[in-house]
Amino acid sequence: MAVHLLFWFDDMGYVPANPAPGLWGPVEGADELGAEGYTFIRTSPRGRARHRYWWPVPDHMETAIDRSTDGGLTWTPFLKGTYRRQG
């Protein structure tokens, strides 16, 4: 099983010290039952973030970022995106 790494940074403040590890598998919280994709969990001084990427149908990708301030016990939606291949 390969571990993938995500090095996420943005203009909201913190540069991560390390990349977040992620695995391919079931995507918790995806709208589609049985959805599989990548889930990465990263930690910063603000808490944890869960980045999820999955492909429910060909040429269609979903992504979501959730935040947790209690060590990952509960997650609050932060961002969701839907991407479709054009052309």
CNS distance restraints for C-alpha pairs under 8 A (distance, minus, plus):
assign (resid   2 and name CA) (resid  23 and name CA) 7.07 0.50 0.50
assign (resid   3 and name CA) (resid  21 and name CA) 6.40 0.50 0.50
assign (resid   3 and name CA) (resid  22 and name CA) 5.76 0.50 0.50
assign (resid   3 and name CA) (resid  23 and name CA) 5.43 0.50 0.50
assign (resid   4 and name CA) (resid  21 and name CA) 5.85 0.50 0.50
assign (resid   4 and name CA) (resid  22 and name CA) 5.10 0.50 0.50
assign (resid   4 and name CA) (resid  23 and name CA) 6.17 0.50 0.50
assign (resid   5 and name CA) (resid  19 and name CA) 5.72 0.50 0.50
assign (resid   5 and name CA) (resid  20 and name CA) 5.47 0.50 0.50
assign (resid   5 and name CA) (resid  21 and name CA) 4.75 0.50 0.50
assign (resid   5 and name CA) (resid  22 and name CA) 5.95 0.50 0.50
assign (resid   5 and name CA) (resid  40 and name CA) 7.74 0.50 0.50
assign (resid   6 and name CA) (resid  19 and name CA) 5.23 0.50 0.50
assign (resid   6 and name CA) (resid  20 and name CA) 5.03 0.50 0.50
assign (resid   6 and name CA) (resid  21 and name CA) 6.53 0.50 0.50
assign (resid   6 and name CA) (resid  22 and name CA) 7.36 0.50 0.50
assign (resid   6 and name CA) (resid  40 and name CA) 6.99 0.50 0.50
assign (resid   7 and name CA) (resid  16 and name CA) 7.32 0.50 0.50
assign (resid   7 and name CA) (resid  18 and name CA) 7.17 0.50 0.50
assign (resid   7 and name CA) (resid  19 and name CA) 4.40 0.50 0.50
assign (resid   7 and name CA) (resid  20 and name CA) 6.31 0.50 0.50
assign (resid   8 and name CA) (resid  16 and name CA) 7.19 0.50 0.50
assign (resid   8 and name CA) (resid  19 and name CA) 7.29 0.50 0.50
assign (resid   9 and name CA) (resid  14 and name CA) 7.31 0.50 0.50
assign (resid   9 and name CA) (resid  15 and name CA) 5.80 0.50 0.50
assign (resid   9 and name CA) (resid  16 and name CA) 6.85 0.50 0.50
assign (resid  10 and name CA) (resid  14 and name CA) 7.82 0.50 0.50
assign (resid  10 and name CA) (resid  15 and name CA) 7.80 0.50 0.50
assign (resid  14 and name CA) (resid  44 and name CA) 7.27 0.50 0.50
assign (resid  14 and name CA) (resid  45 and name CA) 7.84 0.50 0.50
assign (resid  16 and name CA) (resid  43 and name CA) 7.95 0.50 0.50
assign (resid  16 and name CA) (resid  44 and name CA) 6.59 0.50 0.50
assign (resid  19 and name CA) (resid  42 and name CA) 7.39 0.50 0.50
assign (resid  20 and name CA) (resid  40 and name CA) 5.91 0.50 0.50
assign (resid  20 and name CA) (resid  41 and name CA) 5.77 0.50 0.50
assign (resid  20 and name CA) (resid  42 and name CA) 4.75 0.50 0.50
assign (resid  20 and name CA) (resid  43 and name CA) 7.72 0.50 0.50
assign (resid  21 and name CA) (resid  40 and name CA) 5.65 0.50 0.50
assign (resid  21 and name CA) (resid  41 and name CA) 6.58 0.50 0.50
assign (resid  21 and name CA) (resid  42 and name CA) 7.48 0.50 0.50
assign (resid  22 and name CA) (resid  38 and name CA) 6.33 0.50 0.50
assign (resid  22 and name CA) (resid  39 and name CA) 5.31 0.50 0.50
assign (resid  22 and name CA) (resid  40 and name CA) 4.16 0.50 0.50
assign (resid  22 and name CA) (resid  41 and name CA) 6.82 0.50 0.50
assign (resid  23 and name CA) (resid  38 and name CA) 5.54 0.50 0.50
assign (resid  23 and name CA) (resid  39 and name CA) 5.94 0.50 0.50
assign (resid  23 and name CA) (resid  40 and name CA) 7.02 0.50 0.50
assign (resid  24 and name CA) (resid  36 and name CA) 6.96 0.50 0.50
assign (resid  24 and name CA) (resid  37 and name CA) 5.24 0.50 0.50
assign (resid  24 and name CA) (resid  38 and name CA) 4.57 0.50 0.50
assign (resid  24 and name CA) (resid  39 and name CA) 6.80 0.50 0.50
assign (resid  25 and name CA) (resid  36 and name CA) 5.06 0.50 0.50
assign (resid  25 and name CA) (resid  37 and name CA) 5.55 0.50 0.50
assign (resid  25 and name CA) (resid  38 and name CA) 6.44 0.50 0.50
assign (resid  25 and name CA) (resid  39 and name CA) 7.67 0.50 0.50
assign (resid  26 and name CA) (resid  34 and name CA) 6.40 0.50 0.50
assign (resid  26 and name CA) (resid  35 and name CA) 5.78 0.50 0.50
assign (resid  26 and name CA) (resid  36 and name CA) 4.35 0.50 0.50
assign (resid  26 and name CA) (resid  37 and name CA) 6.41 0.50 0.50
assign (resid  27 and name CA) (resid  34 and name CA) 7.65 0.50 0.50
assign (resid  27 and name CA) (resid  35 and name CA) 5.73 0.50 0.50
assign (resid  27 and name CA) (resid  36 and name CA) 5.32 0.50 0.50
assign (resid  27 and name CA) (resid  37 and name CA) 5.97 0.50 0.50
assign (resid  27 and name CA) (resid  38 and name CA) 7.06 0.50 0.50
assign (resid  27 and name CA) (resid  39 and name CA) 6.62 0.50 0.50
assign (resid  27 and name CA) (resid  52 and name CA) 6.91 0.50 0.50
assign (resid  27 and name CA) (resid  53 and name CA) 7.96 0.50 0.50
assign (resid  27 and name CA) (resid  54 and name CA) 7.31 0.50 0.50
assign (resid  30 and name CA) (resid  35 and name CA) 6.44 0.50 0.50
assign (resid  31 and name CA) (resid  35 and name CA) 7.96 0.50 0.50
assign (resid  32 and name CA) (resid  56 and name CA) 6.92 0.50 0.50
assign (resid  35 and name CA) (resid  54 and name CA) 6.83 0.50 0.50
assign (resid  35 and name CA) (resid  55 and name CA) 7.61 0.50 0.50
assign (resid  35 and name CA) (resid  56 and name CA) 6.51 0.50 0.50
assign (resid  36 and name CA) (resid  54 and name CA) 5.99 0.50 0.50
assign (resid  36 and name CA) (resid  55 and name CA) 7.44 0.50 0.50
assign (resid  37 and name CA) (resid  52 and name CA) 7.25 0.50 0.50
assign (resid  37 and name CA) (resid  53 and name CA) 5.56 0.50 0.50
assign (resid  37 and name CA) (resid  54 and name CA) 4.26 0.50 0.50
assign (resid  37 and name CA) (resid  55 and name CA) 6.84 0.50 0.50
assign (resid  38 and name CA) (resid  52 and name CA) 5.70 0.50 0.50
assign (resid  38 and name CA) (resid  53 and name CA) 5.22 0.50 0.50
assign (resid  38 and name CA) (resid  54 and name CA) 6.51 0.50 0.50
assign (resid  39 and name CA) (resid  50 and name CA) 6.86 0.50 0.50
assign (resid  39 and name CA) (resid  51 and name CA) 5.71 0.50 0.50
assign (resid  39 and name CA) (resid  52 and name CA) 4.56 0.50 0.50
assign (resid  39 and name CA) (resid  53 and name CA) 6.62 0.50 0.50
assign (resid  40 and name CA) (resid  50 and name CA) 5.71 0.50 0.50
assign (resid  40 and name CA) (resid  51 and name CA) 5.07 0.50 0.50
assign (resid  40 and name CA) (resid  52 and name CA) 6.47 0.50 0.50
assign (resid  41 and name CA) (resid  48 and name CA) 6.84 0.50 0.50
assign (resid  41 and name CA) (resid  49 and name CA) 5.75 0.50 0.50
assign (resid  41 and name CA) (resid  50 and name CA) 4.60 0.50 0.50
assign (resid  41 and name CA) (resid  51 and name CA) 6.40 0.50 0.50
assign (resid  42 and name CA) (resid  48 and name CA) 5.63 0.50 0.50
assign (resid  42 and name CA) (resid  49 and name CA) 5.33 0.50 0.50
assign (resid  42 and name CA) (resid  50 and name CA) 6.57 0.50 0.50
assign (resid  43 and name CA) (resid  47 and name CA) 5.80 0.50 0.50
assign (resid  43 and name CA) (resid  48 and name CA) 4.46 0.50 0.50
assign (resid  43 and name CA) (resid  49 and name CA) 6.45 0.50 0.50
assign (resid  44 and name CA) (resid  48 and name CA) 6.27 0.50 0.50
assign (resid  46 and name CA) (resid  69 and name CA) 7.25 0.50 0.50
assign (resid  47 and name CA) (resid  67 and name CA) 7.28 0.50 0.50
assign (resid  47 and name CA) (resid  68 and name CA) 5.94 0.50 0.50
assign (resid  47 and name CA) (resid  69 and name CA) 4.86 0.50 0.50
assign (resid  47 and name CA) (resid  70 and name CA) 7.45 0.50 0.50
assign (resid  47 and name CA) (resid  71 and name CA) 6.97 0.50 0.50
assign (resid  48 and name CA) (resid  67 and name CA) 5.78 0.50 0.50
assign (resid  48 and name CA) (resid  68 and name CA) 5.09 0.50 0.50
assign (resid  48 and name CA) (resid  69 and name CA) 6.45 0.50 0.50
assign (resid  48 and name CA) (resid  71 and name CA) 6.59 0.50 0.50
assign (resid  48 and name CA) (resid  72 and name CA) 6.64 0.50 0.50
assign (resid  49 and name CA) (resid  65 and name CA) 6.58 0.50 0.50
assign (resid  49 and name CA) (resid  66 and name CA) 5.60 0.50 0.50
assign (resid  49 and name CA) (resid  67 and name CA) 4.56 0.50 0.50
assign (resid  49 and name CA) (resid  68 and name CA) 6.26 0.50 0.50
assign (resid  50 and name CA) (resid  64 and name CA) 7.96 0.50 0.50
assign (resid  50 and name CA) (resid  65 and name CA) 5.48 0.50 0.50
assign (resid  50 and name CA) (resid  66 and name CA) 5.16 0.50 0.50
assign (resid  50 and name CA) (resid  67 and name CA) 6.42 0.50 0.50
assign (resid  51 and name CA) (resid  63 and name CA) 7.34 0.50 0.50
assign (resid  51 and name CA) (resid  64 and name CA) 5.90 0.50 0.50
assign (resid  51 and name CA) (resid  65 and name CA) 4.59 0.50 0.50
assign (resid  51 and name CA) (resid  66 and name CA) 6.77 0.50 0.50
assign (resid  52 and name CA) (resid  63 and name CA) 5.42 0.50 0.50
assign (resid  52 and name CA) (resid  64 and name CA) 5.25 0.50 0.50
assign (resid  52 and name CA) (resid  65 and name CA) 6.40 0.50 0.50
assign (resid  53 and name CA) (resid  61 and name CA) 7.02 0.50 0.50
assign (resid  53 and name CA) (resid  62 and name CA) 5.76 0.50 0.50
assign (resid  53 and name CA) (resid  63 and name CA) 4.48 0.50 0.50
assign (resid  53 and name CA) (resid  64 and name CA) 6.82 0.50 0.50
assign (resid  54 and name CA) (resid  61 and name CA) 5.74 0.50 0.50
assign (resid  54 and name CA) (resid  62 and name CA) 5.34 0.50 0.50
assign (resid  54 and name CA) (resid  63 and name CA) 6.53 0.50 0.50
assign (resid  55 and name CA) (resid  59 and name CA) 7.70 0.50 0.50
assign (resid  55 and name CA) (resid  60 and name CA) 5.73 0.50 0.50
assign (resid  55 and name CA) (resid  61 and name CA) 4.52 0.50 0.50
assign (resid  55 and name CA) (resid  62 and name CA) 6.15 0.50 0.50
assign (resid  56 and name CA) (resid  60 and name CA) 6.59 0.50 0.50
assign (resid  56 and name CA) (resid  61 and name CA) 6.84 0.50 0.50
assign (resid  56 and name CA) (resid  62 and name CA) 7.50 0.50 0.50
assign (resid  57 and name CA) (resid  61 and name CA) 7.76 0.50 0.50
assign (resid  59 and name CA) (resid  84 and name CA) 5.69 0.50 0.50
assign (resid  59 and name CA) (resid  85 and name CA) 5.10 0.50 0.50
assign (resid  60 and name CA) (resid  82 and name CA) 7.38 0.50 0.50
assign (resid  60 and name CA) (resid  83 and name CA) 5.68 0.50 0.50
assign (resid  60 and name CA) (resid  84 and name CA) 4.50 0.50 0.50
assign (resid  60 and name CA) (resid  85 and name CA) 6.46 0.50 0.50
assign (resid  61 and name CA) (resid  82 and name CA) 5.98 0.50 0.50
assign (resid  61 and name CA) (resid  83 and name CA) 5.09 0.50 0.50
assign (resid  61 and name CA) (resid  84 and name CA) 6.45 0.50 0.50
assign (resid  62 and name CA) (resid  80 and name CA) 7.55 0.50 0.50
assign (resid  62 and name CA) (resid  81 and name CA) 5.82 0.50 0.50
assign (resid  62 and name CA) (resid  82 and name CA) 4.70 0.50 0.50
assign (resid  62 and name CA) (resid  83 and name CA) 6.29 0.50 0.50
assign (resid  63 and name CA) (resid  80 and name CA) 5.68 0.50 0.50
assign (resid  63 and name CA) (resid  81 and name CA) 5.14 0.50 0.50
assign (resid  63 and name CA) (resid  82 and name CA) 6.52 0.50 0.50
assign (resid  64 and name CA) (resid  77 and name CA) 7.64 0.50 0.50
assign (resid  64 and name CA) (resid  78 and name CA) 7.55 0.50 0.50
assign (resid  64 and name CA) (resid  79 and name CA) 5.48 0.50 0.50
assign (resid  64 and name CA) (resid  80 and name CA) 4.24 0.50 0.50
assign (resid  64 and name CA) (resid  81 and name CA) 6.28 0.50 0.50
assign (resid  65 and name CA) (resid  77 and name CA) 6.42 0.50 0.50
assign (resid  65 and name CA) (resid  78 and name CA) 5.50 0.50 0.50
assign (resid  65 and name CA) (resid  79 and name CA) 5.09 0.50 0.50
assign (resid  65 and name CA) (resid  80 and name CA) 6.47 0.50 0.50
assign (resid  66 and name CA) (resid  75 and name CA) 5.73 0.50 0.50
assign (resid  66 and name CA) (resid  76 and name CA) 5.26 0.50 0.50
assign (resid  66 and name CA) (resid  77 and name CA) 4.36 0.50 0.50
assign (resid  66 and name CA) (resid  78 and name CA) 4.98 0.50 0.50
assign (resid  66 and name CA) (resid  79 and name CA) 6.89 0.50 0.50
assign (resid  67 and name CA) (resid  75 and name CA) 5.41 0.50 0.50
assign (resid  67 and name CA) (resid  76 and name CA) 5.18 0.50 0.50
assign (resid  67 and name CA) (resid  77 and name CA) 6.44 0.50 0.50
assign (resid  67 and name CA) (resid  78 and name CA) 6.35 0.50 0.50
assign (resid  68 and name CA) (resid  72 and name CA) 5.32 0.50 0.50
assign (resid  68 and name CA) (resid  73 and name CA) 7.31 0.50 0.50
assign (resid  68 and name CA) (resid  74 and name CA) 5.97 0.50 0.50
assign (resid  68 and name CA) (resid  75 and name CA) 4.84 0.50 0.50
assign (resid  68 and name CA) (resid  76 and name CA) 6.35 0.50 0.50
assign (resid  69 and name CA) (resid  74 and name CA) 7.90 0.50 0.50
assign (resid  70 and name CA) (resid  74 and name CA) 6.72 0.50 0.50
